[in-house]
Amino acid sequence: MLASLLLLVVLVGASHSSPAAQTPDQRPTKDPPIATNGKRFPWDSMRLPKTITPVHYDLSIHPNLTSLDFTGVVSIELDVHEDTSVVILHAKQLQISNVLLVTPEGTKPLQVLEYPPSHQLALLSDSALKKGVKYEVQLEFAANLSESFHGFYRSSYHTTSGELRTVASTQFEATYARGAFPCFDEPAFKANYTLRIIREPRHITISNMPKVKTVEVQGGLLEDHFDTTVKMSTYLVAYIVSDFLSVSKITKHGVKISVYAVPEKIEQTTFALDAAVKLLDFYDDYFDIPYPLPKQDLAAIPDFQSGAMENWGLTTYRETALLFDPQKSSASDKLGITKIIAHELAHQWFGNLVTMEWWDDLWLNEGFAKFMEFISVDATYPELQVDDVFLDKCFEAMEVDSLSSTHPISTSVENPAQIQEMFDDVSYDKGACILNMLRDYLSPTVFEIGIIRYLKRFSYQNTVNSNLWESLTNVIKLLMGIRMWVFCLNTQKWFSEAELDIKGIMDTWTLQEGFPLVTVEVRGREVRLSQERYLKTDDPSLTDGFLWQIPLTYRTSSSTTIHRFLLTAKSDVLYLPEEVEWVKFNVDMSGYYMVHYAGDGWSPIIKLLQHNHTAVSSNDRASLIHNIFQLVSVGKVRLDTALDLSLYLSKETEIMAVTQGFGELVPLYKLMEKRDMTVLENQMKSFIVDLFRRLIDRQEWTDSGSVSERMLRSYLLLFACVRNYAPCLTKATQLFQQWKDSDGEMSLPVDVSMAVFVIGVRTPEGWDFLLEKYRQSLQMSVKSRFKWAMTVTPLKDKLKWMMEESLRGEVMKTQDLPGVVISISKNPHGYKLAWDFLQANWEKLIEKFELGSTSVSRMVTDVTNQYSTREMLDEMRGFFNSLTEETGSEMRCIQQAYQTVEDNIRWMDTNLPLLKAWLDKQHHRATHEEF
């Protein structure tokens, strides 16, 4: 059915138009930028002019993995759209020489001006380049391999014999191609690339396209020639020089898939290879657009800052994000690796084939790839139960989106640090959640047809938000116009004119920040609805002026039917066919909004959960837990009411609802850990253990069950051991001693190993033993578990050593430093150590991980997000106020950190008396029941 519809409705439209060209000479300027030689630089914008665009790059690179530098030459074929005598392009920390212009009349040198603040070069010609005439510029360049994780950078690893080996790899997103070769480093400047890379015979090279030949060159070196790429953006260019080995398979569509890794870990690539084959075939069929390259490589890089990168034809990954050992990796590892591969392969269409015009619409790449993770993994690996973790992405996004320092999904950005900040939970997770909401609203079939139409129409082009909405709207109109609606979709719903305005609906979700809180008040059959912005602030003026078009869903006690209502005004009324015991809005939390049940509206829901919680889905239960505790933060619900609802969790068994219960309750005692409140803190910890005691006691110390059951077991036993629950403590202590006595040879069940390790590292001897096993292990998931467990130790000298060693990068990789610092900050014995480390090493951290990066932003927000005193807030302000713009004072994450701590302070001031009274009441009731 879908295939026949596609033939009918997926039509190729007109190409996307670019903004009008403007020559450098036309740009007005007040304070002209000055080049490094003291002359006026002829361009004053961070964005490149549109007078000239690249058509083709001929790029030759010669990296030296001994001296750790590289040289190269690039020839760029140009299209001239307006007469000009200046070519503006990007270069960052490159030594530029021998710059030539090739014209139809011959070759001549060009004058070069450099302006480092904008990473720009100006190539000046003594005669005008004429519109419509083909030209070529040639530049020679040289640089050191980067010491950060960006550009063309150095990675390394030790073999089991102790030999240090070097790898040279690229990471160009978002603005780092300019550090590897001169280029037009903006996503809209798409071009073709032909690469040649010189190497030693002991190395191999891989790039976006297959290698077509290898020739010998001077000095016993080899030069690999790669096929010309499809038209693509600079940030997707990739090349690696290494000693990697590979394994390969062919998809059913004839694409060669290869997975590359260091030789001693190549046996851990089997799962990733099979997953990539299955997922690429799925996308080939789902998008109805053949993958356009002959091959897809996946490479595990020993040093890699982010999780993975979608370079076209050569996706790159952290080793932990790609390598899998079926005997030693966990169910969670398997799910995580599959999702990451699914994400990067989705990008081959969303992002690579169709690319956002500029970084302000990054969500068109990342939101879609995050969303497609869940669609594709659910279809190809249903046993991984990926739906059980999707909701958590929406909760994570809402945490950031509830602060006044959040930003719209589509946000104006200009400089590289601002661009880096766009790679956050709003672009990824909120983007995925609003797409899920739209899919639910339109129906999966219409949504799929619409995005296929979008991809086909804009292949090899750049887009903005409105192009997507137009494609979806046109599909609906076409389906309705040809009178196939009921036939195609098996539904009685027709869209009204207002409901057809997809752009009007979705602009309210992408062009304004935050999200709505829908208040529901049921009076008999009448349901009164109102909306406002949900915002954690004590300034109500910040919530004014916001209005969303909200695709509401609801169901009631009287039927299982999902009802729909588009709320477009501040308030509205809908009528039920009969009075009901309860109504639940945002069914399965398919919508990106929260719900408050006004008046006595929470009472019937609490009663329902206490007596018949399975009457609503696990996602519904998780969303109710999330919503009610979040509403406490803004004074809509009393804390004791939320805690009353949480009591039903003693009967809960599903992972999403259980983990959300922990997610709301555990932070309450984490706030107290930073204050001298031991009695109340221990009361709260005991309450949580008692609440989940029955479920914890049911857990077996094995690896049996479904993926979700295994993940839940790992979570519960780890919590129980950290909280010193006696049965868990006894079992974990026994297992750790047995494992240690076997010198680590005993096979521990993977799902319970974390619970065992965190008990073992409480002593210096146990911690040292785990470190030694960390040094020896080649299994990346095992090393990750060792490292995380070591951060939970109460031994402060060990915690300090871990952070210092991670910064050095000899025993523990520097790529893992942000995670180590954040994990130690959650340790009640380490939170101050982490904050002190962050301050003392700030300049090193921003040099290594780059301003605005997710790594830096998460260290700022996650290290501080459990502080709840004015003294700590003042200390934070003192440090961050000492920074300059160059060292990060303008980063959004600093404002987010302030606002989170301010919210924590307000919460504690308002709710501590209520919490104490409620816990005392529960203790009294439990004691009374015992007797």
N, C-alpha and C positions, 0 to 999 in steps of 0.2 A: 504493500500500500504506500509506504513512505517513498519508495523508489519512484513509483509512478507520479506521485505528487511533485517530487523534485524535478522531474522532466517538465512538469507543467509550470512550476512557479519560480525555479531558480534561473533568473534571467540576468544576463550580463549588462550592467548599466554603464553610464558615462564615467570616465576617470575622475578622480578627486582632484580638485584644483588647488594650487598653492597660492599663498599670499602674493600680492603684487611685488615685483622686483624693485629694489631700491639700490642705487649705486653708492659706493662709499663716499664719493664726492658730494652726494646730496644730503648726507647725514648732518643735521645741525649738532653743534657741540659748544658748550660754554667753556669747559676746561679740557682742552684737547689732551688725550693721552700721549705720553712721551715714550718713545722707543728706547731700548737699551743704549743706543748710540747717541741719544740726546735729541734726535730729530722727532718731529711731530708724527705720531702714528695715525694713519689715515682712516681709522675706524674706531668708534667709541662705544660699541655695543657688545655684550657678551655673546649675542647671537650673530651668526655669520650672515653677510648679505646674500641675496638671492640672484645677484647678477650673473654668477657663474656657478655651475653645478658639475660635479665629477661624473664621468661616464664609465671609466674603466681605470683600475689601478694595476700597474705591473710592478710587483713588489719582490725585491730580492733581499733576503736577510742572511747574515752570517753571524750566528751567536758563537761565542767562545766559552765553553763551560769550565775552562780552567782559569782564565783571567776574569770570568764573570762579566763580560761586556759583549756588545754586539755592534756590528756596522751594517749598513744597508743602503740601498738606493731604490727610490720609488719614482715611477713615471705615471703621471695622472693625465688621462685624456679628459678634456674639458668641453662643456657646452657653454657658449657665451650668449646670454639672453639680453644684455644691454651693453653697448660700447663702454669700455672701461680700460684704464691703464693699470689697475690694481687687482691682484688676486689675494683675497684674504682666506686663510685656512688655519688649522690648528697644529701646534707642536708644543710639547711640554718637556722641558729639561733634555732636549736633544741638541747635539752639536750639528749645526746645519752647514753644508758646504756645497760648492759647485752647483749652483741653482741656475738652470737653463730653461729657456722658452723655445719650444719647437713650433715653428710656424710653417705655413705652406711655402714661404720664401726661404726658410733656413732656420738655423739655430743661433740664439744669442743669449748672453748672460742677463740675469735679472738682479736688481738691487734687492737686498733682504733687510726688512726691519722686524725686530722682535718686540713683543709686548707681553712679558710674562704674567702680569695680573690676569689677563684674559686667555692665556695660553695660545696666543695668536701670532702668526707670521703675516707680514704684508710683502708680497712680491711685486716690485714696481717695474713696469716696462716703460721705455722711453717713447713708445708709440702705442696707440690704442689697440686693444684686442677688439675685433669687430664682431658684432652680433651675427650669429649663424655660421661663423668660420670655426673650423676645428683647430684646436690648439692642444699642446701637451706641455706640462711642466715637469722637469726632472730635478730631484733633490737628493743629494747624498747626506747621510746622517749617521751619527754614532751616539752611543749612550752606554751606561752601566746597566746590567740587569737590575731591576728594581729590588729593593730590600723590603718592600711592603708586599701586599698580596694582590697588587693591581698592576696593570700594564703588562710588559714582558718581564716576568719576575723569576727569581731563583727559588727553587724548591730543592729539598734534599731528604735523604733517608739513610739509615744505617742498615747494612746487611746483617745477617745473624753472626757473621764472622767479625763484625765491627767496622767494615769498610764504609766510608762516607761516599755516597754517590749523589751526583747533582742532576737535577732536571730543570729545564727552562720551559715555562708554560705561560700562557696568556690569560688575562682576565680584563676585558675591555669595557664591560658595562659598569657605569653608564658613560663616563667621560675619560676613559683611560687608553683608548686606541692612540690618542695624540701623544702619549708617552712612549709609544713603540715605533711609530712612523708618522711623518707629516700627512695630514688628511683633513677632510671636511667632516669633523667628528660630531655630527648631529644626525638623529635618526632619519630625517627626511631626505638627506643627501645619499640616496641609495645608488649603488654602482656595482659593477662586476669586478672581481679580483682574480688575478693570476699570480700565484706565489711560486717562488723558488727559495729553497732553504739549503744552506751549506752546512755540512756536518762531518764529524769524524766517523770512520767506518764502524766504531763500536756503538754508535747511537742509531736510533731510528727517528724519523720525523713523521708526524701526522698533521693534517690540516682539515679544513672544511670539506675539501673535495678529494677524490682518490688521486694517488700518485700516478703520473703517466709515464715517467721515465726517471732514471738516475744516471748522471754523467760524472766522470772523474774531472776534477779541477786541480789547480796547483796545490802542492804541499801534501799530496796523498789524501786530500779531502774529497768528499762526494757532494754533489748538488742534486737534491730531489726537486723535480718539477711536478707541480700539481695542476690538475685540470681547472679551467676557469669556472668560477662560482656563478650561481644565479645572481640576480640583482638583489642586493641586500645592504643593510646599514653597517656602519663601521663597527659598532659595538658587538657584532656577531662574528667578526673575523677571529679565527683562532688557529694557533699552531703550537706544537709541543715538540721538544727535542729531549729524548730520554733513552733509557735502556729497557723500556717496558716490553712485556710479552702480551699476547692477545689470544682470545678465543673468538670464533666467529660462527654465525649461522645465517641462513637466507630466509627472509619472510616469505609468506605465500604470495606477496606482490612483487617478489624479486629484488628486494632491498637487502644488501649485505649489512648485517649488524655485527659489530666487533666490540668487545670489552677489553680495555687495556688496564694493566696494573703492574706494579713492581714484580719482578720474577718470583719472589718468595711468597707472594700472595695471590698468584694467578689462579690457584685452585679455589679461591673464594668468589670467583666471578660467575659461576654457573647459573645461580639463581637470577642475577641481574641480566644475563644474556637471554635467558628464557623469558623473563618478564618484558624486556625491551622488544623482543620479537612479537609477543602476544599483544602488547600495548600499541606498537606501531601499526600492526595489522588492524586493530580495533579503530584507531583514528583514521586510517586510510578508508575504511568502510563508513565510519560515522560521518565524516566530513564530506564524503563523496568527492574528494579531491586527492588524487594520487600524491604521495610523498614525492617531492620533485627532484630529490637527489638520488644517486645510485647507491649511497651508503650512509650509515649512521654509526658513528663511533661513540662509545662511552668510556671516558678515561678517569681513573681514580688517581687524584693528585695528592702526594704526601702532605703538601702544605696548601690549604685552601680556606679562605676566610668564611665564605658563605656556605650554604648547603650544596648548591650546584649551579650550573650556568648553561643556558640553552643554545650556545653557539651552533649555528646551522651546520648539521652534519658531524659535529664534534662536541657533544655535550660533556662537560667536565664536572667532577664531583669530589667532595670530601671522601676519603676512604671509608669512613663510617656510613656514608650515605649510599654506598654502592656494593661494598663487600659483605658477603653473607656466608656464614658457616652453619650448615643445617644442624650440626651437633652442638654448637656452642652459642648460636645467636638465639634471641628470644622471639616470641610471637610479635611483640612490639617492634623489634628490629625489622622483621619481615614486612610488616605493614608499613613502617616508615620508609624503607627502601623502595617498596613498590610505589608508594605515593610520590616520592621524589622523582623517580624515573617517569612516572605518568605525567608529572608536572612539566618536566623539561621536554618531553616528547610532544605534549600539547602545544608548547611554545613553537614547535616547528611550523604550526599553522597560525596560532594566535601569538603574534609578536614577530615571527620571522617572515612568514608569507604576507601577512597583513600587519603593519607596524603603526603604532601611534605616531601622529604628526610631531608631537613634542612631548617631553617628559611630564607635562601637566596632566596628560591622559595615560600615565603609566598603567593605571588600573585596567585599561583595555588589554594589556599584555598579562599582567600579574593576576588580576581578579579572575580572568577567564581561565588561566592555567591552573590556579588554585581550585576553581569550581570544577574544571574537567578532571582533576585528580580523582574526585569522588565519583563522577559519572563513569569514568573509564575503569577504575579499580572495582567498583561495584559490579560492572558488567563482566570483567575478565577474571576477577578473583573474588567471587561472592563469599567464599569461606573466610576472607579476611574481615568481613563485617565492617567495612569502612564507614557505613552510615552511622555507626555508634560513636564516631569521633567528630563528625562534621559540626554538630551543634557547638562544640567547644570553640571552634573558630569564630563563631558569631559572638560568643560570650567574651572572647579575648578582644575582638574588635570593639565591642561596646565599652570595655574597660577604658580604652584610650579615647573612644568617641564621646564618652560622658564628661570629658574635661573641656574647659573653655579654650584650651590650647590646641584642640584637635583641628583638623582642616577638612575641607570638602574633598571628596574622592578626586575630583578634578580641580587642581590647584595651580595657580600661576607660580612657576619657579623659573629661575634664571641661572644662578651660579652653580658650580658643581656641588657645593655642600648642600644647597637647597634641594638639588636633584637627588642626592644620596638620601636625604631625609624622606623622600617619597617612597622608599622601599620599606614600608612599615605595615602594621596591621590594618590600617585603613585601606591602602591600595590592594593588599592581598586578601585579607580575610573579610573585611566589609564588602570589598568588590565581589568576592565569591558569594557572600550571603545575599546581596541584593540581586545577583543573577539567579540564585536559587529561588528567591521570592518571585522574580519575573517569570521564571520557568513554570512555577506553580500556578501563577496567575494566567498565563497564556495557554498552558498545557504543554507537556513535554514535546509533543509532536510539532506544534506550531513553533515553539521555541527552536527546536532543532532545524526545521526548514528555514527559519529566519536567519540563524547564524551561518548556515551553509550558504545562503544567498549572499550574506555579507562577505564571507570569505571569498566566494567566487567573483563577486563584483569588484573587490578591492585587492585582488591578488597582486603582489609585488608593488603595492602602493602604501601610502600612509593615510591614516584616518583620524577623525575626531569623533566624540560621543555621538553626535547627531547622525553620522553615517550608519551606526548600528541601529539606532531607533528607527530610522527611515526604512531600513531593510526589514525589520520586524513588522512595522506598520503595514508596509506594502504586501507582505505575505498574508496578513489577516484580511486586508481589503480584497486581495485577489481570491482567497479562499471563499469569502462571502460573496464576492461578485460572481463567481462561477457556480454558486449554489451547491457547494460540496461540503458545507460545514458539518452537518449532522452525519453525512456519509463518511467523512474522513475521520472525525474525531469521536464519534459515538457519544455526543453530548448534546443537550438541548440548549446550551448557552449561546446567545448571540450578543455581540458587543454593541453597546450603545456608542454614539458619536464621542462622548466624553471618554469612554473606556478604550476607544480606538486611538486616543492621543498618547501613544507610548512615550513620545518625547516629552510631552507635558507632564506625564506621571514620573518618568525617570529623571528628568531634570531636577525634581525636588529631592531626589536621593543622591545625585552626583554633584550638583552645583552649590548645595548648602551643607554646612557641616552638621554633625550630630545626628540624632535620630529621635523619633517621637515616642512619647509615653501616651498611650491611649487609656483614658479612664472610662470605665464601664459602670453604669448604675442601672440595675434591673428593678423595675417597678411593675410587677405583674407581667403582662405580655410586652410592656414597653421597655426598650433598652436604650438608655440615653448614652450617647458617645461624645467624647470630647478629646482633643489632642493638644499637647504642648511639648516643648522640647524637654527631654530628660537631661538634666545637667547637674553635676555635683558642684554646687557653688552656693555661697551665701549672698550672691548678688542677683536678685530676681530679674533685673533689667536685661540680663544676658540671655534670657529665654524668650524675649519679646520678638515678634516679627517673623517667626518660623511657622511654616505651614507645609505639610506633606500631603501627597495623594497616596493614601495607604490602602493596599489591597487586603482588607480584613478577611480573615476566615474564622469560623466559629462552629462549635457543635454543642449540643445540649444533652441533658439527661434523658430526653425523650426519644432520641434517635442517634444513629451513627453517621448520618449524612453530614457532610461538610458544607456549610453554607458560606456564601461570599457576599461582601459588601465593600464598595469602593468609597472610602471616607475622604472627601475632598475639601471639606469645610472644617472650621474650628470645632464645630459641634453639629450633631445630627441625631436622628432618632430612627431606630428600626423596630419592627414589630414581630414578635414571635407568634406562631400559629396557636400556641397554648402556653400556659404558665408551666414553668419547669423548676426542678429542684436546684439545678446548677447550669451555668453556661461557661464554657471555656473558649476564650478567644486566642487567636494565633495558634491554630491547630498544628501540632508537631513543631511549633516555632518555625514555620516556613517563612514567616515575615520578619524583617529586621526592625522590630519595635517591641517595646515592653508594654505590659498591661497591668493596670491597677483596678481592682474591684472595689469601688467606693462604697460608703456606708458600711453595711454588715456583709459586704460581698465576699470577703475572704472566708467567712465562717462556714458556708456550705462546701467550699473547696477543701478546707481543712478537715471537715467532717468526712467528705468523700475519700480523701487520702487515708484517713485513719481507719475507715471501715471497708473500703473497696478500691484500693489505689490502682488496681489494674483496669478499672473502668476507663481510664485515659492512658495514652501511650507512654512509654518510657521518656520520649522526648518532651511530651507534655508535662510530665512530672518534673523533669530536669528544668524546664523553663519556668515552672511555678516556683521551684526552689530559688532559682536565680532571680526572678522578678521580685519576689517578696523581700529577699534580703537587700537587694539593690534599692528598693523603695524605702527601706529603713534609713538609708544614707541621705535621702532627701526629705525625710520627715513625713512621708505619706503613710507609713505603716509603723506601728510600735514594734520595738525589738521583740518583746515577749510574744507578740502575735506570730512573728516569723519563726521564733524558736518553737512555738506550739506546733506550727506546721512541720518543722523538722523532726518531730517525734515519730512521725509515720515511718521514718527511714529505718527504724528497727526491723521493719518487715521488707525493706527494699532489697532486691537482688540484681537489678539491671545496672550495667556499668555506667551509663551516662548519668542516671539519677544519683547513684551512689557517689561517683566522683564529684558531681556538682554539689552534693551535700558536704563533702569534705572541703570543696573549694570555697564554700561560704562560711563554714564553721572554723576551719583551721586558722584562717587569717585573724580571727578574733583573739586567739591566744598568742599568735605571732606578734601582734601589736603589744601585748602585755609583756612579752619576753624582753622588750626594749625598755621596760620600766621596772621599778622595784615593787612588783605586785605578785609575789610568789604564790600566795594563798589562792587568790582568784584565778590566776593562771593555771594552777594545778587542778582547781575545781573544773575549769573548762576542759582541760585535757582529759580528766576522768569521765566527764559527761560524754565526750565524743567516743572514747573507748567503749563505754557502756552502751552507747547507742548502736554501735556496730558490732558488739561482742558476739552476738548470735551468728552473724555472717562471717566474722573472722574465725570463729570456732569451726565453721563448716569447711574451711579451706584445707585441702590436702597439700602436703609438701612434695608435690609431683609436678609434671608437665602435662597433665591430662586436660581434656576439655577443648572447647572451641577457643578461637582467638580472643574473643571478648572475655570469656571466662578466665583464660590464662592471664590476660592483662589485668583483670580485676584482682585475681589472686596475688599477683606480684605487688600491686598497689596496696592491698589490705595487709599483707604480711609485713611489708616494709614499714607501713605506718605503725602497726602493732609493736614491732620490735623497737622502733625509734621511741615509742611511748612506753617502753618497758613493760608491756603486757606479759605477765609471768609465763603463760604457756608458750608464747612465741619466743621469749627471751631464753627459756630453757632449751628449746629445740634448736634455735639458731646457734647458741653457744656450743651445744653438743656437735652440731654439724661443722662449725668452723674449726673446732679442735680436731675432728676427724680429717677434715680437708687439709689442715696444716700438717698433721702427723703424716699424711700421705705425700707431703711435699707438693701439694696442689694437683696430684695425679687423680685423686678421687673425683668421680663425675658427679657434680652437684646438679640437681634439677635447675634448669636455667631460670625458670620463673621465680624461684625462691632464693636465688643466689645473692641478690641485692640485700635481702633481709639478713642473710648470713654474714655478708661482708661488713655491713654497718655495725654489727655487734663486734666482729673481730677487730675492727680498727680502733676500738676504744682503749686498747693497750698499746704502748710503744712497740712491743714485740709483734703484735698482730698487724699494726700499721706498716712496719718495716717489711714484714713478710709479703703483704699485699703489694707494696712498692716493687719488691724484687720480682714478683710474678708479672707486674705491669711491664717492667723492663724486658722480660723474656718473651712475652706473648706476641704473636703475630696476628691474632684474631682481633679485628678492630672493635667489634661489639663487646668482646670480653675486656679489652683495654679500657673502653669507655666506662664499663660498669666498675672496674677497679678504681678508676680515677674519681668517679662520682662518689663512691663509697668513702674514699680517703678524705673527701671534703667534709664528711659528716662527723669526723672525729672530734672529741672534745680537747684534743691536744693542740694548744695554740702554736707551739713551735713548729709542728708539722704543717699547720695551715699556712703560716707565714712562708715556710719553705716552698710549698706548692705554688704559691703566687709568684714568688721570686724566681723559681725554677722555670715556670711557664713563660715568664718574660724573657729569660735567657734562651729557652727553646732547645736545650740540649737533651734532657731526659723527657720532658713533657713539651709537646709542640706548642709554639706560641699561638697558633691558630685556636687552641683550646683555652687560652687565657681568659677571654671574656666569660666563658661558661664556668671556669674554675672560680673566678672572682665572684660571680653572681651566686653560685652554689654556696660558697663560704659565707656570703652575706646572709644567707638564710639559716645558717648555723648559729644558735644562740651564743656559742663561744667564739664566733668569728665575725659577727656583723660589723663590729668596730674595726677589726683588722682589715676587712675588705674596703671600708670607707677610707681608712688611712692610706691604704695601698693605692687606691684610685687617685687621691690627692697627690701623693708623693711621686707618682709615675705618670701624671697626666700628659706631659709633653711627649713622652715616649709612646704612650698609648695612641694619641691622635696622629703621631707620625706613622706608626705601624698600621693602624686600622682606618685612618682617614676621617676627617671631620664629617659629621652628618651620617656616617655609616651606621648600619643596624647594630654592629658590634659596640660602637661607642655609645649610641643612644640607649641600648639595653643595659649597659653597665651603669649609666647614670640613673635610669629609672628603676631598675630592679635592685640595685644596691641600696637605694633609699626608700623604696615603697612600703617598708614596714615601720618606718619611723613615725612616732606619734607625739613628739614633745616639741614645744617651742624652742627649747635649747638646741635640739638637733636641726630644726629648721633654720635657726639663726646661724648655726655652723655651716650648713649648706650654702646659705646666702653669702656668707663671708668668703667661702672658697670660689663659688661660681662668679661672684661679683668682681673677683680679682682677675678674671680672664679678660682677654681682649677679643675683638671680633675674629682675629686670625687664629686664636687658640680656642674658639668655640663659644664665646659668650652669647651669640645669637641663636644657638641651636634650640629647636623646639623642645627637645627632650628635657632641657633644664626647667622650662616653664611647666612641663608635665610633671616633673618631679616635685616642684614646689606645690602644685595644686593637689597632688596625691597626698602629700604630708599634711597640708592644710585640711583636707577632707578627713584624714585619719584623726587629727586633733579634734575637729568638730564632733566626729563620731564618738570618740572616747569621752569627751566632755558631756555629751548628751546621753549616752547609753550605758556607761559603766554602772550607775546605780540600778538601772533596770536589769542589767545582766546579772549583777550580784543577787538581787532579789529573786529573780527567776531561778537561778541555779540553787539558791538556798531552798526555794520551794520544792524543786525537783528532788533535792537531797532528802528533805523532810518526807516527801511522799514515798521515795524509795525505801527509806528507813522504816516508815510506818507499814509499808507492804510486807517487809521482811518479817515483821512481828505480827 
